[in-house]
Amino acid sequence: MLRGIKAVMCDVDGTLLTKQGIVSPRTVEAIRKIREKGILFGLSTGRDVHSEKTLLKE
């Protein structure tokens, strides 16, 4: 199904994050599987860089 896909970009607020502001275990697992296939995973957001760095640490 993911054959030929080079990268996946994901919006943060309202997509990647739940209403509680966390990434669900199901989403973490999906991202892990994407990356294991050698596919780049990135964030697409209107947030500032500092906010994103903080989010990535969590």
N, C-alpha and C positions, 0 to 999 in steps of 0.2 A: 504493500500500500504506500509506503514512503519512498519507493524507488524513484531516484532522480531528484529528490528534494535535497537542496544544499543547505538551507537555513530555514528556521522557524522564528518568526518575530511575534511577540505577544504584548498586548496592551497590559498595563499594570492594574490600575484602579477599575474595579468592576469586572475584570476578566481574570487576571492571574490571582489577585487577592480576593478573599472572601469579604463579606460585609464586616467581619471582625478584624480585617486588616492582616490576615495571615494567608499563607499558601497551604492549601490542604494537602494531606499526605498523598492523596490520589494524584494531585497535580505534580507533586515532587517526584513521584514514581514515573509519571508520564514524561517529565523533563529528563529524568535519568535515562529512560529507554531511548529517547530521541538522541541524547548525547552519546550513548553507547554505540549507536549506529553511525557515529561520525558526523552527525548533522549539527550544525551550529545552532545555538539557541540564544536569542537576544531579546532585549526589552525595547518596546516602542512606547514612549510615554511623553507627556508634556511636563513631567516633573523635572526639577533641577538636578544637576549631577550630584550634589551633596546628599539630597534626599534618596537618590538611587543607591549611592554607596552605602548609606545606612541600611537600606532595605536589604541589600545583598549580604551584608554581614549577618543580619538576623536569619 
